[in-house]
Amino acid sequence: MTVIRSGLKSGLKLSIAAGLAFASALALPGGPAQSQAVSIGALPQGSLSYSIAAAVAKVIGDKTDLTMRAIGVGGSNIYIPQVNQNKLQMSTSAAPDAIFALSGTGSFDGRKNPNLRILARLLEFQVGFMVKKDSKITSLSGFKGQNFPSGFTAQKLVGTLVSAAFATEGMSFSDIKGVPVPNFVRGTDEMVAGRTVGSFLAPGSGVVRKAHAKVKIRFISMKADPSTLGILQKIAPAAYFTIVKPSKRLPYITEPVKMIGFDYLIVTNSKVSDAVAYKAAKALHQNKKALIAAHGVLRGFSPKLINKKVLGLAYHPGAIKYYKEAGLN
């Protein structure tokens, strides 16, 4: 498997160009490997999205005759449209993002992506708020009047999720002093540097581990009141409240923390061949141990839920064919 790494700013444009050239070659008559080559878009290297994409690419590549490549392209507002155009054959996606993209609402307002289909539901993805360990902030209300990342121009879903979280506790971005950032990586850099009092991202990401190594961090709980679930889902459809428990892999989680959860998917283009989708779905469904070996977060992968229904989204026919053969409802 070849993985394009785009964590360094100087190599980002080259990585994207190379990845898209690889994907474009699939559509050319007589192109290399044609339908047997597959690219998976994700957030940049260092993100949990990229790590998951790389793990998925490795397992599918190892277990089938498909040639897989994970490509760090930027935010989902960049790589999901490329999947819709079949410039990338697959990508990672949060369920709310896929819903927005398909319907042309939310962070994809006015930009429908009708060719999106689900290949597989991988796991529950969890995201929440973190502060420095010695911070006096213990709840979201503590962010009022304080510097906090905002904008998220290259990663619009993060802004949507933060807005939804604030709304459940009667807050909005107008209650904080916004520090414009393109994505959660920069937002966390600002927190580490002391220019913001917190950040928002997945506790299992490499970015969090790096931040903890530099300044020591902790996550704070949302109120997660069942009566406010409707408020959360009005802004971020298919999101829900979840609890992250302490584990050796997450030394900055020392007690159960209430966060936002959502289904994390691999999406694909409707024009990707049924054979490719079938092989990829089968490889993922039958190889949980290999997925865990590729990245520990995939311990959360449940083969029984790989074809879980997601609000308003359809599965690729090739994946459906395999799931029916596997006896999944």
Backbone as numpy.savetxt, mean C-alpha at the origin, in Angstrom:
# Nx Ny Nz CAx CAy CAz Cx Cy Cz
14.84 -13.30 -10.39 14.01 -12.11 -10.39 14.87 -10.88 -10.39
14.49 -9.90 -11.15 15.18 -8.62 -11.17 14.29 -7.59 -10.51
14.81 -6.86 -9.55 14.04 -5.83 -8.87 14.69 -4.49 -9.13
13.95 -3.55 -9.69 14.47 -2.21 -9.89 14.35 -1.47 -8.58
15.41 -0.91 -8.09 15.40 -0.19 -6.83 15.50 1.30 -7.12
14.57 2.05 -6.53 14.53 3.47 -6.84 14.56 4.33 -5.59
15.20 3.87 -4.55 15.23 4.62 -3.32 16.07 5.88 -3.41
17.13 5.89 -4.22 17.96 7.06 -4.35 17.36 8.01 -5.34
17.27 9.28 -4.95 16.63 10.28 -5.78 17.27 10.37 -7.15
18.59 10.25 -7.19 19.30 10.38 -8.47 18.98 9.26 -9.43
18.53 8.12 -8.88 18.26 6.99 -9.77 16.79 6.79 -10.05
15.90 7.69 -9.48 14.48 7.47 -9.59 14.01 7.53 -11.03
14.38 8.58 -11.76 13.91 8.72 -13.13 14.39 7.57 -14.00
15.64 7.15 -13.79 16.18 6.04 -14.57 15.42 4.75 -14.26
15.10 4.54 -12.97 14.39 3.32 -12.58 13.00 3.28 -13.18
12.31 4.42 -13.12 10.96 4.47 -13.68 11.01 4.25 -15.17
11.94 4.94 -15.84 12.03 4.80 -17.29 12.36 3.38 -17.70
13.29 2.77 -16.97 13.67 1.40 -17.30 12.51 0.45 -17.07
11.79 0.67 -15.96 10.66 -0.20 -15.66 9.56 -0.08 -16.68
9.25 1.15 -17.09 8.19 1.35 -18.06 8.61 0.84 -19.44
9.89 0.96 -19.74 10.37 0.41 -21.01 10.21 -1.10 -21.02
10.50 -1.71 -19.86 10.32 -3.16 -19.71 8.85 -3.53 -19.94
7.95 -2.74 -19.28 6.52 -3.03 -19.40 6.04 -2.79 -20.82
6.51 -1.71 -21.45 6.06 -1.39 -22.80 6.48 -2.45 -23.80
7.63 -3.06 -23.56 8.13 -4.08 -24.48 7.18 -5.27 -24.58
6.36 -5.45 -23.53 5.44 -6.58 -23.54 4.39 -6.44 -24.63
4.08 -5.18 -24.98 3.02 -4.95 -25.95 3.52 -4.99 -27.38
4.83 -5.01 -27.58 5.38 -4.99 -28.92 5.36 -6.37 -29.55
4.97 -6.47 -30.80 5.02 -7.78 -31.47 6.43 -8.34 -31.42
6.53 -9.56 -30.98 7.85 -10.18 -30.92 8.70 -9.69 -29.77
8.09 -8.89 -28.84 8.84 -8.36 -27.71 9.31 -9.49 -26.82
10.30 -9.22 -25.94 10.88 -10.26 -25.10 9.85 -10.85 -24.16
9.71 -12.17 -24.21 8.87 -12.95 -23.30 7.38 -12.59 -23.40
7.07 -11.49 -24.08 5.70 -11.02 -24.29 4.87 -11.18 -23.02
3.77 -11.95 -23.04 2.85 -11.99 -21.91 3.44 -12.71 -20.70
4.61 -13.32 -20.84 5.20 -14.04 -19.73 6.03 -13.14 -18.81
6.11 -11.85 -19.12 6.83 -10.91 -18.27 5.84 -9.97 -17.60
6.04 -9.69 -16.32 5.08 -8.92 -15.55 5.80 -7.92 -14.65
5.34 -6.68 -14.66 5.89 -5.65 -13.77 4.87 -5.31 -12.70
5.34 -5.10 -11.46 4.48 -4.77 -10.32 4.89 -3.41 -9.77
4.01 -2.43 -9.89 4.30 -1.09 -9.39 4.06 -0.98 -7.89
4.80 -0.07 -7.25 4.67 0.12 -5.81 5.26 1.47 -5.42
5.17 1.79 -4.14 5.83 2.97 -3.61 7.35 2.78 -3.67
8.14 3.85 -3.44 9.59 3.71 -3.52 10.19 2.73 -2.52
11.41 2.31 -2.79 12.14 1.40 -1.90 12.18 1.98 -0.49
12.05 1.12 0.52 12.00 1.55 1.91 10.59 1.53 2.44
9.62 1.58 1.53 8.22 1.51 1.93 7.80 0.05 2.08
6.75 -0.17 2.86 6.22 -1.52 3.00 5.57 -1.96 1.69
5.00 -1.01 0.96 4.41 -1.31 -0.35 5.44 -1.94 -1.28
6.63 -1.34 -1.34 7.68 -1.87 -2.22 8.14 -3.25 -1.75
8.29 -3.39 -0.44 8.74 -4.68 0.10 7.74 -5.79 -0.22
6.46 -5.47 -0.11 5.42 -6.46 -0.43 5.45 -6.79 -1.92
5.57 -5.76 -2.76 5.63 -5.99 -4.21 6.82 -6.86 -4.57
7.96 -6.60 -3.95 9.16 -7.39 -4.22 8.97 -8.84 -3.77
8.31 -9.03 -2.62 8.06 -10.39 -2.12 7.12 -11.14 -3.05
6.06 -10.47 -3.49 5.11 -11.07 -4.42 5.80 -11.43 -5.73
6.61 -10.51 -6.24 7.34 -10.76 -7.48 8.26 -11.97 -7.34
8.93 -12.07 -6.21 9.86 -13.19 -6.00 9.12 -14.52 -5.99
8.03 -14.59 -5.25 7.30 -15.86 -5.13 6.69 -16.27 -6.46
6.04 -15.33 -7.14 5.45 -15.67 -8.43 6.54 -16.06 -9.43
7.64 -15.32 -9.42 8.74 -15.62 -10.32 9.37 -16.97 -10.05
9.48 -17.33 -8.76 10.09 -18.61 -8.38 9.17 -19.80 -8.67
7.87 -19.59 -8.57 6.92 -20.70 -8.65 6.25 -20.86 -10.01
6.52 -19.95 -10.94 5.92 -20.04 -12.28 6.98 -19.76 -13.33
6.58 -19.77 -14.59 7.49 -19.42 -15.67 7.42 -17.93 -16.01
6.76 -17.13 -15.15 6.65 -15.69 -15.39 7.92 -14.99 -14.92
8.33 -13.98 -15.66 9.45 -13.13 -15.26 8.88 -11.90 -14.57
9.20 -11.73 -13.29 8.58 -10.68 -12.48 9.57 -9.56 -12.16
9.02 -8.36 -12.02 9.85 -7.21 -11.67 9.05 -6.24 -10.81
9.54 -5.90 -9.63 8.93 -4.88 -8.78 9.56 -3.54 -9.09
8.73 -2.51 -9.24 9.20 -1.20 -9.65 8.68 -0.13 -8.70
9.57 0.60 -8.03 9.19 1.73 -7.19 8.92 2.94 -8.08
7.66 3.36 -8.17 7.28 4.39 -9.13 6.87 5.69 -8.47
6.54 5.68 -7.19 6.04 6.88 -6.54 4.73 6.56 -5.86
3.81 7.52 -5.81 2.53 7.31 -5.16 1.57 6.51 -6.00
0.51 6.02 -5.34 -0.49 5.23 -6.05 -1.21 6.05 -7.10
-1.28 7.37 -6.93 -1.89 8.22 -7.95 -1.05 8.26 -9.22
0.17 7.72 -9.14 1.03 7.60 -10.33 0.96 6.19 -10.89
1.17 5.18 -10.04 1.29 3.83 -10.60 -0.04 3.13 -10.88
-1.11 3.48 -10.18 -2.39 2.85 -10.49 -2.88 3.24 -11.89
-2.80 4.52 -12.29 -3.17 4.84 -13.67 -2.30 4.12 -14.70
-1.05 3.82 -14.35 -0.18 3.09 -15.28 -0.64 1.64 -15.41
-1.21 1.08 -14.33 -1.81 -0.25 -14.44 -3.05 -0.18 -15.31
-3.86 0.85 -15.11 -5.07 1.02 -15.92 -4.74 1.10 -17.41
-3.57 1.71 -17.73 -3.13 1.85 -19.13 -2.31 0.66 -19.60
-2.09 -0.31 -18.71 -1.30 -1.51 -19.00 0.17 -1.20 -19.26
0.64 -0.04 -18.77 2.07 0.24 -18.81 2.78 -0.55 -17.71
2.07 -0.76 -16.62 2.46 -1.72 -15.58 1.36 -2.77 -15.56
1.72 -4.04 -15.40 0.71 -5.08 -15.46 0.00 -5.29 -14.11
0.68 -4.94 -13.02 0.11 -5.11 -11.69 0.65 -4.01 -10.78
0.04 -3.88 -9.61 0.59 -3.01 -8.57 -0.02 -3.40 -7.23
0.60 -2.92 -6.18 -0.01 -3.01 -4.87 -1.10 -1.94 -4.82
-2.06 -2.10 -3.93 -3.09 -1.08 -3.77 -3.85 -1.27 -2.47
-4.06 -0.16 -1.77 -4.99 -0.17 -0.65 -6.40 -0.24 -1.22
-7.29 -0.95 -0.55 -8.67 -1.07 -1.04 -9.33 0.29 -1.27
-9.20 1.27 -0.34 -9.82 2.57 -0.60 -9.30 3.22 -1.88
-8.00 3.10 -2.13 -7.41 3.68 -3.33 -7.98 3.03 -4.59
-8.10 1.70 -4.58 -8.62 1.00 -5.75 -10.07 1.41 -6.02
-10.84 1.60 -4.95 -12.23 2.03 -5.09 -12.28 3.43 -5.69
-11.47 4.35 -5.16 -11.41 5.71 -5.70 -11.00 5.69 -7.18
-9.98 4.89 -7.49 -9.45 4.86 -8.85 -10.46 4.32 -9.85
-11.14 3.26 -9.48 -12.11 2.66 -10.39 -13.29 3.60 -10.65
-13.74 4.27 -9.59 -14.94 5.11 -9.70 -14.66 6.55 -10.06
-13.38 6.96 -10.02 -13.03 8.35 -10.31 -13.51 9.30 -9.22
-13.38 8.87 -7.96 -13.80 9.69 -6.83 -12.62 9.86 -5.87
-12.85 10.61 -4.78 -11.82 10.77 -3.76 -10.53 11.32 -4.33
-9.42 10.65 -4.04 -8.11 11.11 -4.51 -7.95 10.96 -6.02
-8.88 10.27 -6.68 -8.87 10.13 -8.14 -10.07 10.86 -8.75
-10.52 11.90 -8.11 -11.71 12.63 -8.54 -11.62 13.03 -10.01
-12.59 12.57 -10.79 -12.64 12.91 -12.22 -11.71 12.09 -13.09
-11.03 11.10 -12.50 -10.08 10.29 -13.28 -10.39 8.81 -13.09
-11.39 8.32 -13.80 -11.77 6.92 -13.68 -10.70 6.01 -14.29
-10.50 4.87 -13.66 -9.56 3.86 -14.14 -10.34 2.56 -14.32
-11.12 2.45 -15.39 -12.08 1.35 -15.55 -11.47 -0.02 -15.80
-10.17 -0.07 -16.11 -9.56 -1.35 -16.46 -8.96 -2.08 -15.27
-9.14 -1.56 -14.07 -8.57 -2.20 -12.89 -9.36 -3.44 -12.48
-8.65 -4.50 -12.14 -9.25 -5.71 -11.61 -8.38 -6.19 -10.44
-8.96 -6.90 -9.51 -8.19 -7.45 -8.40 -7.59 -8.79 -8.81
-6.33 -8.99 -8.50 -5.72 -10.31 -8.66 -5.82 -11.09 -7.36
-5.50 -10.42 -6.24 -5.50 -11.11 -4.95 -5.62 -10.12 -3.81
-6.28 -10.56 -2.75 -6.28 -9.83 -1.49 -5.18 -10.46 -0.64
-4.22 -9.66 -0.21 -3.07 -10.22 0.49 -3.24 -10.26 2.01
-3.55 -9.11 2.61 -3.56 -9.04 4.06 -4.25 -7.79 4.53
-4.40 -7.68 5.84 -4.89 -6.44 6.44 -3.69 -5.51 6.61
-3.78 -4.31 6.06 -2.72 -3.31 6.18 -3.11 -2.36 7.30
-2.15 -2.02 8.15 -2.43 -1.19 9.31 -1.57 0.07 9.29
-2.20 1.20 9.54 -1.49 2.49 9.53 -1.95 3.32 10.72
-1.04 4.14 11.23 -1.39 4.95 12.39 -0.43 6.10 12.61
-0.60 6.74 13.75 0.14 7.96 14.08 1.30 7.66 15.01
2.46 8.23 14.69 3.61 8.04 15.57 4.21 9.37 15.98
4.82 9.36 17.15 5.51 10.53 17.70 6.83 10.05 18.28
7.67 10.98 18.66 8.89 10.60 19.35 8.53 10.02 20.71
9.32 9.09 21.16 9.02 8.37 22.40 8.84 9.30 23.59
9.62 10.40 23.63 9.55 11.32 24.77 8.51 12.42 24.59
7.70 12.34 23.53 6.66 13.33 23.29 5.58 13.24 24.36
4.98 14.38 24.68 3.89 14.42 25.65 2.54 14.13 24.99
2.53 13.99 23.68 1.29 13.74 22.95 0.85 12.29 23.14
-0.39 12.10 23.56 -0.91 10.75 23.80 -2.19 10.46 23.01
-2.70 11.48 22.30 -3.92 11.29 21.50 -3.88 12.23 20.31
-4.79 12.02 19.36 -4.81 12.86 18.16 -5.07 14.32 18.51
-5.81 14.57 19.55 -6.09 15.95 19.94 -4.81 16.70 20.31
-3.78 15.96 20.67 -2.50 16.59 21.00 -1.81 17.23 19.81
-2.27 16.89 18.58 -1.70 17.50 17.39 -2.27 18.89 17.11
-3.35 19.26 17.79 -3.97 20.56 17.55 -2.97 21.70 17.79
-2.89 22.59 16.80 -2.00 23.73 16.92 -0.53 23.42 16.75
-0.21 22.15 16.43 1.19 21.73 16.28 1.54 21.49 14.81
2.82 21.52 14.51 3.28 21.22 13.15 3.07 19.73 12.87
2.39 19.45 11.76 2.14 18.06 11.38 2.16 17.98 9.86
2.66 16.88 9.29 2.74 16.76 7.82 1.38 16.95 7.16
1.39 17.57 6.00 0.15 17.80 5.25 0.46 17.77 3.76
-0.58 17.87 2.95 -0.40 17.92 1.50 -0.36 16.54 0.87
0.73 15.81 1.10 0.93 14.45 0.55 0.60 14.42 -0.95
1.21 15.34 -1.68 0.90 15.51 -3.10 1.23 14.30 -3.95
2.23 13.52 -3.57 2.61 12.33 -4.34 2.02 11.06 -3.76
1.26 11.19 -2.70 0.70 10.02 -2.00 -0.63 10.42 -1.38
-1.59 10.70 -2.24 -2.83 11.33 -1.81 -3.64 10.49 -0.82
-3.51 9.16 -0.91 -4.27 8.33 0.01 -3.89 8.61 1.46
-2.63 8.92 1.71 -2.20 9.21 3.08 -2.96 10.42 3.61
-3.06 11.46 2.80 -3.82 12.63 3.21 -5.28 12.30 3.48
-5.86 11.42 2.65 -7.24 10.99 2.83 -7.42 10.24 4.14
-6.49 9.33 4.45 -6.59 8.55 5.67 -6.40 9.41 6.92
-5.46 10.35 6.85 -5.26 11.26 7.98 -6.51 12.11 8.19
-7.07 12.60 7.08 -8.29 13.40 7.16 -9.42 12.59 7.78
-9.55 11.32 7.38 -10.60 10.45 7.92 -10.39 10.20 9.41
-9.13 9.97 9.79 -8.81 9.74 11.21 -9.13 10.98 12.04
-8.72 12.15 11.55 -9.02 13.39 12.26 -10.54 13.57 12.41
-11.29 13.27 11.34 -12.74 13.48 11.37 -13.42 12.63 12.43
-12.91 11.43 12.68 -13.52 10.56 13.69 -13.39 11.15 15.09
-12.47 12.09 15.24 -12.27 12.72 16.55 -12.59 14.21 16.50
-13.42 14.59 15.51 -13.90 15.97 15.44 -12.85 16.97 15.03
-11.84 16.52 14.29 -10.75 17.39 13.87 -10.67 17.46 12.34
-9.85 18.38 11.85 -9.54 18.45 10.43 -8.13 19.02 10.29
-7.64 19.10 9.06 -6.30 19.65 8.84 -6.22 21.12 9.28
-7.34 21.80 9.38 -7.33 23.20 9.82 -6.96 23.33 11.29
-7.02 22.21 12.02 -6.69 22.24 13.44 -5.19 22.12 13.71
-4.42 21.75 12.67 -2.96 21.62 12.86 -2.24 22.66 12.00
-0.98 22.85 12.27 -0.14 23.72 11.43 0.51 22.83 10.38
-0.04 22.84 9.17 0.42 21.93 8.14 1.82 22.22 7.64
2.61 21.16 7.55 3.95 21.23 6.96 3.89 20.42 5.67
3.82 21.08 4.50 3.64 20.37 3.23 4.75 19.37 2.95
4.34 18.14 2.61 5.29 17.08 2.24 4.70 16.32 1.06
5.53 15.67 0.24 4.99 14.89 -0.88 4.48 13.52 -0.47
5.07 12.94 0.60 4.71 11.58 0.99 5.05 11.32 2.45
4.72 10.11 2.91 4.94 9.79 4.32 6.41 9.70 4.67
7.26 9.38 3.70 8.70 9.31 3.96 9.22 10.68 4.37
8.86 11.71 3.57 9.30 13.06 3.90 8.66 13.52 5.21
7.40 13.13 5.41 6.74 13.50 6.66 7.46 12.95 7.87
7.94 11.72 7.76 8.67 11.11 8.86 10.05 11.75 9.02
10.68 12.11 7.91 11.95 12.84 7.99 11.78 14.14 8.76
10.65 14.81 8.51 10.38 16.08 9.21 10.21 15.84 10.70
9.58 14.74 11.06 9.41 14.42 12.48 10.76 14.12 13.13
11.57 13.30 12.46 12.89 12.94 12.99 13.74 14.20 13.18
13.61 15.15 12.26 14.39 16.40 12.32 13.81 17.39 13.32
12.65 17.09 13.87 12.04 17.97 14.86 11.20 19.08 14.27
10.92 19.00 12.97 10.12 20.06 12.34 8.63 19.77 12.38
8.24 18.53 12.72 6.85 18.20 13.00 6.82 17.36 14.28
5.64 17.29 14.89 5.55 16.56 16.16 5.15 15.10 15.96
4.83 14.74 14.72 4.42 13.36 14.47 4.42 13.02 13.00
3.99 11.81 12.71 3.89 11.36 11.32 2.83 10.26 11.27
2.52 9.79 10.06 1.46 8.79 9.87 1.92 7.78 8.85
2.02 6.51 9.24 2.45 5.47 8.31 2.30 4.09 8.92
2.71 3.07 8.16 2.55 1.68 8.59 3.64 1.29 9.58
3.26 0.70 10.71 4.27 0.35 11.73 5.29 -0.67 11.27
4.97 -1.46 10.25 5.91 -2.48 9.79 6.87 -2.02 8.72
6.84 -0.75 8.35 7.68 -0.28 7.24 9.11 -0.02 7.67
10.02 -0.11 6.70 11.42 0.17 6.96 11.64 1.61 7.38
10.80 2.52 6.91 10.92 3.93 7.27 10.73 4.11 8.77
9.78 3.38 9.35 9.54 3.46 10.79 10.75 2.92 11.56
11.28 1.81 11.10 12.43 1.22 11.79 13.63 2.17 11.78
13.84 2.83 10.65 14.94 3.79 10.56 14.72 4.97 11.50
13.49 5.44 11.57 13.17 6.56 12.46 13.39 6.16 13.91
12.97 4.95 14.26 13.14 4.46 15.62 14.62 4.32 15.99
15.42 3.90 15.02 16.86 3.76 15.26 17.51 5.11 15.52
16.94 6.17 14.94 17.54 7.50 15.09 17.06 8.24 16.33
15.75 8.20 16.59 15.22 9.05 17.67 14.35 8.31 18.68
14.04 7.06 18.46 13.10 6.29 19.28 11.69 6.87 19.13
10.77 6.02 18.73 9.41 6.49 18.49 8.40 5.57 19.17
7.17 5.99 19.19 6.06 5.17 19.66 4.82 5.56 18.88
3.84 4.66 18.84 2.58 4.94 18.16 1.53 5.27 19.20
0.58 6.13 18.82 -0.49 6.50 19.73 -1.82 5.97 19.19
-2.73 5.67 20.08 -4.02 5.08 19.72 -5.03 6.13 19.27
-5.85 5.74 18.30 -7.05 6.50 17.99 -8.13 6.09 18.99
-9.20 6.87 19.06 -10.31 6.50 19.96 -11.04 5.28 19.42
-11.13 5.18 18.09 -11.73 4.01 17.43 -13.08 3.64 18.02
-13.94 4.62 18.20 -15.29 4.39 18.71 -16.15 3.79 17.60
-16.83 2.65 17.86 -17.68 2.03 16.83 -18.68 3.00 16.22
-19.11 3.99 16.98 -20.10 4.94 16.48 -19.52 5.89 15.43
-18.19 5.94 15.32 -17.56 6.84 14.35 -17.04 6.09 13.12
-17.33 4.78 13.05 -16.87 4.01 11.90 -17.46 4.56 10.59
-18.71 4.99 10.64 -19.34 5.56 9.45 -18.64 6.82 8.98
-18.15 7.62 9.92 -17.40 8.84 9.56 -16.11 8.46 8.84
-15.42 7.45 9.39 -14.18 6.98 8.78 -14.43 6.50 7.35
-15.46 5.68 7.17 -15.70 5.06 5.88 -16.32 6.01 4.85
-16.92 7.10 5.32 -17.44 8.09 4.39 -16.30 8.77 3.65
-15.18 8.96 4.33 -14.00 9.60 3.72 -13.07 8.57 3.11
-12.93 7.42 3.76 -12.04 6.35 3.28 -12.83 5.05 3.19
-13.55 4.83 2.07 -14.39 3.64 1.94 -13.60 2.34 2.10
-14.22 1.39 2.78 -13.65 0.06 3.03 -12.56 0.06 4.10
-12.28 1.22 4.70 -11.35 1.26 5.83 -12.09 0.87 7.10
-11.35 0.50 8.13 -11.97 0.10 9.39 -10.95 0.30 10.51
-11.41 0.14 11.74 -10.51 0.24 12.88 -9.87 -1.11 13.15
-8.63 -1.10 13.59 -7.91 -2.33 13.87 -6.99 -2.11 15.07
-6.48 -3.19 15.61 -5.57 -3.10 16.76 -4.26 -3.78 16.42
-3.15 -3.08 16.63 -1.81 -3.64 16.44 -1.27 -4.02 17.81
-0.93 -5.28 17.95 -0.46 -5.79 19.24 1.07 -5.81 19.30
1.63 -5.78 20.50 3.08 -5.83 20.65 3.68 -7.10 20.04
4.87 -6.98 19.47 5.58 -8.13 18.94 7.07 -7.81 18.90
7.89 -8.84 18.80 9.34 -8.64 18.76 9.75 -7.87 17.52
8.96 -8.00 16.46 9.30 -7.31 15.20 9.00 -5.82 15.26
8.19 -5.41 16.25 7.79 -4.00 16.36 8.13 -3.50 17.76
9.39 -3.22 18.04 9.80 -2.83 19.40 9.18 -1.52 19.88
8.65 -0.72 18.98 8.04 0.56 19.33 6.55 0.41 19.64
6.03 -0.82 19.54 4.65 -1.11 19.96 4.74 -1.91 21.25
4.54 -1.25 22.38 4.70 -1.90 23.68 3.37 -2.24 24.34
2.28 -1.77 23.75 0.94 -2.08 24.22 0.00 -2.01 23.02
-1.17 -2.64 23.06 -2.08 -2.61 21.91 -2.40 -1.18 21.49
-2.33 -0.93 20.19 -2.57 0.41 19.65 -3.68 0.34 18.61
-4.66 1.23 18.73 -5.77 1.29 17.78 -5.38 2.14 16.58
-5.51 1.55 15.40 -5.11 2.23 14.17 -6.20 2.05 13.12
-5.90 2.48 11.89 -6.77 2.26 10.74 -6.29 1.03 9.99
-7.23 0.19 9.58 -6.89 -0.98 8.78 -7.66 -0.97 7.47
-7.14 -1.66 6.47 -7.84 -1.85 5.21 -7.23 -3.04 4.49
-7.99 -3.62 3.58 -7.48 -4.75 2.81 -6.42 -4.25 1.83
-5.34 -5.03 1.72 -4.25 -4.68 0.83 -4.25 -5.66 -0.34
-4.22 -5.11 -1.54 -4.48 -5.89 -2.74 -3.32 -5.88 -3.72
-3.33 -6.86 -4.60 -2.58 -6.78 -5.84 -3.63 -6.58 -6.94
-3.54 -5.45 -7.64 -4.48 -5.19 -8.73 -3.76 -5.38 -10.06
-4.56 -5.60 -11.08 -4.01 -5.85 -12.40 -4.90 -5.19 -13.45
-4.49 -5.28 -14.70 -5.25 -4.72 -15.81 -6.17 -5.79 -16.39
-7.35 -5.39 -16.81 -8.31 -6.35 -17.35 -7.80 -7.04 -18.62
-6.83 -6.41 -19.30 -6.31 -6.98 -20.54 -5.14 -7.93 -20.32
-4.64 -8.01 -19.09 -3.62 -9.02 -18.79 -4.25 -10.38 -19.06
-3.50 -11.27 -19.68 -4.09 -12.54 -20.11 -4.60 -13.36 -18.93
-5.63 -14.16 -19.19 -6.17 -15.04 -18.16 -5.11 -16.01 -17.65
-4.22 -16.44 -18.54 -3.18 -17.39 -18.16 -2.23 -16.79 -17.14
-1.83 -15.53 -17.37 -0.92 -14.86 -16.44 -1.60 -14.67 -15.09
-2.83 -14.18 -15.09 -3.56 -13.97 -13.84 -3.77 -15.28 -13.10
-4.09 -16.34 -13.83 -4.30 -17.66 -13.23 -3.03 -18.15 -12.54
-1.90 -18.07 -13.26 -0.63 -18.55 -12.69 -0.23 -17.74 -11.45
-0.39 -16.42 -11.55 0.00 -15.56 -10.43 -0.87 -15.83 -9.21
-2.19 -15.95 -9.42 -3.09 -16.22 -8.30 -2.78 -17.56 -7.65
-2.52 -18.56 -8.46 -2.21 -19.89 -7.95 -0.91 -19.87 -7.15
0.10 -19.20 -7.66 1.39 -19.13 -6.97 1.25 -18.49 -5.59
0.46 -17.43 -5.50 0.27 -16.75 -4.22 -0.55 -17.61 -3.27
-1.63 -18.18 -3.76 -2.52 -18.96 -2.91 -1.84 -20.18 -2.31
-0.95 -20.81 -3.06 -0.37 -22.08 -2.63 0.99 -21.94 -1.92
1.47 -20.73 -1.74 2.85 -20.59 -1.24 2.99 -19.56 -0.11
2.18 -19.71 0.92 2.27 -18.78 2.04 3.64 -18.82 2.71
4.22 -20.01 2.88 5.54 -20.10 3.52 6.59 -19.32 2.75
6.55 -19.41 1.43 7.51 -18.68 0.61 7.27 -17.18 0.72
6.02 -16.77 0.81 5.71 -15.35 0.96 6.26 -14.82 2.29
6.08 -15.59 3.36 6.60 -15.18 4.66 8.12 -15.10 4.64
8.75 -16.07 3.97 10.21 -16.05 3.86 10.69 -14.81 3.10
9.87 -14.35 2.16 10.25 -13.17 1.38 10.05 -11.89 2.17
9.04 -11.84 3.03 8.84 -10.69 3.92 7.91 -11.09 5.06
8.35 -10.82 6.29 7.63 -11.25 7.48 6.22 -10.71 7.60
5.94 -9.54 7.04 4.61 -8.96 7.16 3.56 -9.87 6.53
4.00 -10.74 5.61 3.05 -11.62 4.93 2.64 -12.82 5.79
3.06 -12.81 7.06 2.47 -13.74 8.01 0.96 -13.48 8.10
0.58 -12.26 7.80 -0.82 -11.89 7.84 -1.62 -12.34 6.64
-0.95 -12.95 5.66 -1.65 -13.43 4.47 -2.49 -14.65 4.82
-3.77 -14.60 4.43 -4.67 -15.73 4.67 -5.12 -16.27 3.32
-4.65 -17.45 2.92 -5.06 -18.03 1.63 -6.57 -18.14 1.49
-7.28 -18.34 2.60 -8.74 -18.48 2.54 -9.43 -17.17 2.18
-8.73 -16.05 2.40 -9.32 -14.74 2.12 -8.75 -14.09 0.87
-8.01 -14.84 0.07 -7.32 -14.28 -1.09 -8.30 -13.71 -2.11
-9.54 -14.23 -2.13 -10.54 -13.71 -3.07 -11.68 -13.02 -2.34
-11.39 -12.47 -1.16 -12.38 -11.74 -0.37 -13.02 -10.62 -1.20
-14.33 -10.48 -1.08 -15.03 -9.42 -1.82 -14.63 -8.06 -1.27
-14.38 -7.13 -2.18 -14.01 -5.77 -1.82 -15.01 -4.83 -2.48
-15.54 -3.91 -1.73 -16.60 -3.02 -2.16 -16.41 -2.47 -3.57
-17.30 -2.85 -4.49 -17.33 -2.27 -5.82 -16.25 -2.72 -6.78
-15.42 -3.69 -6.37 -14.30 -4.11 -7.21 -14.48 -5.55 -7.70
-14.07 -5.79 -8.94 -14.19 -7.12 -9.53 -12.82 -7.78 -9.64
-12.81 -9.10 -9.57 -11.57 -9.86 -9.74 -11.33 -10.15 -11.22
-10.06 -10.36 -11.56 -9.70 -10.70 -12.94 -10.24 -12.10 -13.27
-10.78 -12.30 -14.48 -11.34 -13.62 -14.84 -10.36 -14.77 -14.67
-9.09 -14.54 -14.96 -8.09 -15.61 -14.80 -7.92 -16.00 -13.35
-7.97 -15.00 -12.45 -7.87 -15.29 -11.02 -9.13 -16.01 -10.55
-10.30 -15.55 -11.04 -11.56 -16.19 -10.66 -11.54 -17.67 -11.05
-11.04 -17.97 -12.24 -10.97 -19.35 -12.70 -10.17 -20.21 -11.73
-9.00 -19.71 -11.29 -8.21 -20.49 -10.35 -8.93 -20.65 -9.01
-9.49 -19.55 -8.49 -10.12 -19.62 -7.19 -11.29 -20.59 -7.17
-12.03 -20.66 -8.27 -13.12 -21.64 -8.37 -12.57 -23.05 -8.35
-11.49 -23.28 -9.10 -10.88 -24.61 -9.12 -10.34 -25.01 -7.75
-9.90 -24.00 -6.98 -9.35 -24.26 -5.65 -10.43 -24.43 -4.60
-11.69 -24.28 -5.02 -12.80 -24.49 -4.10 -13.10 -23.31 -3.20
-12.62 -22.12 -3.59 -12.89 -20.92 -2.80 -14.19 -20.28 -3.27
-15.01 -19.85 -2.33 -16.29 -19.25 -2.68 -16.10 -17.80 -3.16
